[in-house]
Amino acid sequence: MAKTFYTEHDIEDIARRGVQSLVLSDDVVLTELAYEKAGRLGLKLVRPVDTPPSAPVRPYIAKETSGASTPPPAPTLSSSVNTDELKKRIKDAVIARLGSQVDATLLDTIIQRVLAAVEQR
């Protein structure tokens, strides 16, 4: 069966028509912007498991195990970390892995955004 993809504009059209919920399945895919737009417009997304579209499926984490302890909090960047050096190390590693197919400006932007998001946690 073919998959149905919804974009941000599709979600706006659905909400404008007065639809209040959208049933999601393996054959229905929302872009990340569509997922965010649905939340802002109050469109209820009905699915078996409530995970955002970009969230990885990790059943080994989701399963409850007896005697399991709470995992430690995710590490954050401290002020002692030299962010310029970290950016350079990340960029060098990506370029070493992907070679000349990397747009250096785009890579710098991505690294900057990811590090800023990690610092906000």
Backbone as CSV, one residue per row, in Angstrom:
resi,resn,N_x,N_y,N_z,CA_x,CA_y,CA_z,C_x,C_y,C_z
1,MET,0.835,-1.174,0.000,0.000,0.000,0.000,0.884,1.242,0.000
2,ALA,0.496,2.265,-0.735,1.276,3.496,-0.836,1.138,4.315,0.447
3,LYS,2.198,5.014,0.791,2.165,5.876,1.972,1.548,7.216,1.604
4,THR,0.877,7.821,2.577,0.311,9.153,2.410,1.153,10.119,3.227
5,PHE,1.673,11.145,2.571,2.509,12.131,3.236,1.720,13.422,3.419
6,TYR,1.809,14.004,4.616,1.160,15.280,4.900,2.223,16.316,5.224
7,THR,2.077,17.484,4.607,2.979,18.598,4.878,2.269,19.588,5.790
8,GLU,2.972,20.634,6.139,2.409,21.695,6.980,1.170,22.296,6.315
9,HIS,1.218,22.496,5.005,0.086,23.081,4.279,-1.110,22.129,4.259
10,ASP,-0.838,20.836,4.156,-1.927,19.853,4.196,-2.644,19.910,5.547
11,ILE,-1.883,20.045,6.619,-2.463,20.108,7.960,-3.313,21.370,8.099
12,GLU,-2.814,22.500,7.564,-3.609,23.732,7.601,-4.933,23.541,6.869
13,ASP,-4.906,22.905,5.699,-6.126,22.654,4.931,-7.084,21.744,5.692
14,ILE,-6.551,20.710,6.321,-7.383,19.781,7.091,-8.066,20.524,8.238
15,ALA,-7.313,21.332,8.970,-7.869,22.081,10.101,-8.894,23.108,9.618
16,ARG,-8.632,23.748,8.489,-9.544,24.737,7.930,-10.895,24.105,7.570
17,ARG,-10.876,22.832,7.177,-12.113,22.127,6.826,-12.883,21.682,8.065
18,GLY,-12.329,21.899,9.248,-13.026,21.570,10.477,-12.721,20.186,11.029
19,VAL,-11.786,19.486,10.418,-11.405,18.163,10.913,-10.676,18.353,12.246
20,GLN,-11.022,17.550,13.250,-10.432,17.717,14.573,-9.408,16.656,14.933
21,SER,-9.362,15.561,14.154,-8.368,14.527,14.441,-7.938,13.851,13.142
22,LEU,-6.752,13.287,13.186,-6.189,12.588,12.038,-5.617,11.272,12.544
23,VAL,-6.051,10.180,11.946,-5.580,8.858,12.351,-4.278,8.561,11.625
24,LEU,-3.240,8.271,12.398,-1.934,7.963,11.832,-1.700,6.465,11.894
25,SER,-0.974,5.964,10.913,-0.610,4.550,10.876,0.755,4.458,10.205
26,ASP,1.172,3.240,9.923,2.453,3.054,9.234,2.412,3.618,7.819
27,ASP,1.207,3.770,7.264,1.064,4.270,5.902,0.789,5.769,5.840
28,VAL,0.744,6.445,6.983,0.507,7.887,7.036,1.732,8.528,7.674
29,VAL,2.346,9.461,6.936,3.584,10.091,7.396,3.385,11.599,7.428
30,LEU,3.778,12.234,8.545,3.756,13.687,8.662,5.191,14.195,8.655
31,THR,5.402,15.312,7.962,6.707,15.955,8.068,6.809,16.546,9.462
32,GLU,8.009,16.906,9.887,8.164,17.479,11.216,7.393,18.788,11.340
33,LEU,7.409,19.612,10.286,6.657,20.859,10.329,5.161,20.593,10.400
34,ALA,4.692,19.551,9.726,3.276,19.188,9.776,2.902,18.751,11.191
35,TYR,3.761,17.992,11.833,3.524,17.537,13.205,3.418,18.741,14.141
36,GLU,4.341,19.695,14.004,4.317,20.891,14.847,3.075,21.731,14.576
37,LYS,2.713,21.889,13.290,1.543,22.678,12.911,0.275,22.053,13.481
38,ALA,0.166,20.729,13.442,-1.002,20.045,13.994,-1.128,20.358,15.483
39,GLY,-0.023,20.368,16.192,-0.047,20.694,17.613,-0.495,22.121,17.860
40,ARG,0.007,23.058,17.056,-0.369,24.464,17.231,-1.839,24.707,16.898
41,LEU,-2.362,23.965,15.919,-3.760,24.160,15.506,-4.736,23.327,16.330
42,GLY,-4.228,22.486,17.220,-5.093,21.676,18.054,-5.655,20.456,17.347
43,LEU,-5.048,20.059,16.246,-5.481,18.861,15.518,-4.956,17.639,16.273
44,LYS,-5.870,16.787,16.712,-5.472,15.611,17.484,-4.942,14.540,16.535
45,LEU,-3.747,14.042,16.820,-3.131,12.981,16.029,-3.319,11.674,16.790
46,VAL,-4.084,10.767,16.207,-4.421,9.509,16.855,-3.511,8.419,16.311
47,ARG,-2.776,7.768,17.202,-1.853,6.705,16.815,-1.698,5.724,17.965
48,PRO,-1.225,4.517,17.656,-1.063,3.510,18.708,-0.059,3.931,19.780
49,VAL,1.039,4.585,19.393,2.079,5.018,20.323,2.353,6.481,20.048
50,ASP,2.388,7.305,21.082,2.582,8.741,20.905,4.065,9.096,20.882
51,THR,4.642,9.122,19.674,6.025,9.554,19.498,6.079,10.528,18.339
52,PRO,6.880,11.598,18.433,7.016,12.505,17.313,7.632,11.781,16.117
53,PRO,7.424,12.278,14.898,7.893,11.564,13.720,9.397,11.353,13.659
54,SER,10.174,12.229,14.269,11.621,12.079,14.185,12.209,11.281,15.348
55,ALA,11.373,10.873,16.287,11.879,10.137,17.439,12.243,8.713,17.031
56,PRO,13.411,8.258,17.415,13.789,6.889,17.075,12.969,5.888,17.868
57,VAL,12.700,4.773,17.282,11.982,3.716,17.971,13.020,2.834,18.644
58,ARG,12.989,2.821,19.961,13.950,2.037,20.728,13.188,1.196,21.733
59,PRO,12.671,0.040,21.298,11.856,-0.771,22.187,12.608,-1.251,23.417
60,TYR,13.902,-1.376,23.328,14.674,-1.837,24.473,14.667,-0.807,25.595
61,ILE,14.388,0.458,25.283,14.287,1.487,26.313,12.858,1.568,26.823
62,ALA,11.901,1.422,25.918,10.496,1.581,26.275,9.987,0.440,27.149
63,LYS,10.577,-0.735,27.038,10.109,-1.875,27.821,10.461,-1.687,29.285
64,GLU,9.499,-1.977,30.127,9.700,-1.908,31.570,10.412,-3.175,32.022
65,THR,11.490,-3.034,32.736,12.187,-4.205,33.256,12.208,-4.122,34.767
66,SER,12.124,-5.243,35.409,12.112,-5.248,36.874,13.485,-4.865,37.393
67,GLY,13.486,-4.004,38.389,14.733,-3.588,39.010,15.522,-2.587,38.190
68,ALA,14.928,-2.061,37.129,15.643,-1.095,36.289,15.741,0.234,37.017
69,SER,16.880,0.857,36.921,17.056,2.149,37.555,16.836,3.252,36.522
70,THR,16.619,4.453,37.012,16.440,5.595,36.133,17.784,5.923,35.491
71,PRO,17.797,6.130,34.159,19.069,6.441,33.509,19.574,7.806,33.952
72,PRO,20.886,8.002,33.908,21.425,9.296,34.301,20.996,10.365,33.304
73,PRO,20.951,11.630,33.726,20.561,12.694,32.807,21.565,12.814,31.668
74,ALA,21.072,13.291,30.535,21.929,13.465,29.363,22.993,14.507,29.673
75,PRO,24.209,14.306,29.166,25.259,15.278,29.433,24.963,16.600,28.736
76,THR,25.378,17.678,29.358,25.233,18.999,28.757,26.609,19.614,28.604
77,LEU,26.688,20.595,27.726,27.953,21.281,27.535,28.176,22.225,28.703
78,SER,29.323,22.164,29.291,29.631,23.090,30.370,30.465,24.231,29.809
79,SER,30.588,25.261,30.587,31.358,26.412,30.131,32.832,26.074,29.980
80,SER,33.269,24.969,30.600,34.679,24.589,30.508,35.013,23.953,29.166
81,VAL,33.985,23.569,28.389,34.230,22.957,27.086,34.542,24.059,26.083
82,ASN,35.607,23.896,25.351,35.972,24.857,24.320,35.101,24.566,23.100
83,THR,34.058,25.369,22.904,33.101,25.089,21.822,33.731,25.234,20.446
84,ASP,34.681,26.130,20.297,35.344,26.272,18.993,36.102,24.997,18.633
85,GLU,36.790,24.436,19.611,37.521,23.192,19.377,36.546,22.047,19.095
86,LEU,35.442,22.014,19.837,34.433,20.977,19.634,33.824,21.077,18.231
87,LYS,33.502,22.302,17.802,32.960,22.509,16.450,33.946,22.004,15.403
88,LYS,35.228,22.311,15.582,36.240,21.886,14.623,36.361,20.365,14.591
89,ARG,36.338,19.738,15.760,36.438,18.274,15.812,35.243,17.609,15.131
90,ILE,34.041,18.147,15.375,32.844,17.592,14.745,32.913,17.765,13.235
91,LYS,33.263,18.974,12.801,33.345,19.257,11.362,34.375,18.353,10.688
92,ASP,35.540,18.210,11.298,36.582,17.353,10.733,36.111,15.898,10.628
93,ALA,35.395,15.433,11.646,34.906,14.052,11.639,33.866,13.837,10.540
94,VAL,32.967,14.806,10.364,31.944,14.678,9.322,32.585,14.708,7.941
95,ILE,33.505,15.620,7.734,34.181,15.716,6.430,35.000,14.459,6.160
96,ALA,35.636,13.909,7.197,36.400,12.670,7.012,35.479,11.531,6.617
97,ARG,34.282,11.541,7.152,33.326,10.461,6.862,32.651,10.642,5.499
98,LEU,32.237,11.884,5.184,31.447,12.129,3.975,32.237,12.720,2.812
99,GLY,33.408,13.224,3.080,34.253,13.737,2.011,33.742,15.027,1.392
100,SER,33.932,15.155,0.086,33.656,16.408,-0.618,32.174,16.674,-0.845
101,GLN,31.307,15.745,-0.495,29.880,15.969,-0.704,29.254,16.853,0.382
102,VAL,30.066,17.352,1.305,29.587,18.178,2.403,29.673,19.651,2.027
103,ASP,28.571,20.378,2.235,28.560,21.825,2.082,29.043,22.407,3.406
104,ALA,30.224,23.003,3.402,30.854,23.466,4.640,30.004,24.498,5.365
105,THR,29.364,25.397,4.649,28.530,26.425,5.280,27.325,25.794,5.964
106,LEU,26.690,24.866,5.279,25.542,24.175,5.855,25.967,23.362,7.073
107,LEU,27.089,22.687,6.980,27.593,21.904,8.101,27.859,22.795,9.313
108,ASP,28.472,23.966,9.100,28.714,24.900,10.202,27.404,25.319,10.867
109,THR,26.377,25.581,10.055,25.079,25.987,10.582,24.456,24.871,11.413
110,ILE,24.524,23.649,10.908,23.954,22.506,11.623,24.670,22.297,12.953
111,ILE,25.983,22.337,12.922,26.758,22.149,14.153,26.402,23.232,15.166
112,GLN,26.310,24.471,14.710,25.974,25.592,15.596,24.605,25.378,16.250
113,ARG,23.616,24.961,15.457,22.262,24.746,15.985,22.228,23.595,16.993
114,VAL,22.919,22.528,16.676,22.914,21.379,17.587,23.589,21.749,18.908
115,LEU,24.705,22.399,18.839,25.401,22.779,20.077,24.581,23.774,20.887
116,ALA,23.890,24.698,20.219,23.037,25.651,20.930,21.888,24.924,21.626
117,ALA,21.322,23.921,20.947,20.221,23.154,21.547,20.716,22.350,22.746
118,VAL,21.918,21.793,22.655,22.472,21.017,23.766,22.764,21.927,24.952
119,GLU,23.229,23.138,24.683,23.534,24.074,25.770,22.278,24.516,26.494
120,GLN,21.138,24.540,25.811,19.886,25.000,26.438,19.299,23.955,27.374
121,ARG,19.700,22.718,27.259,19.131,21.654,28.106,19.543,21.792,29.503
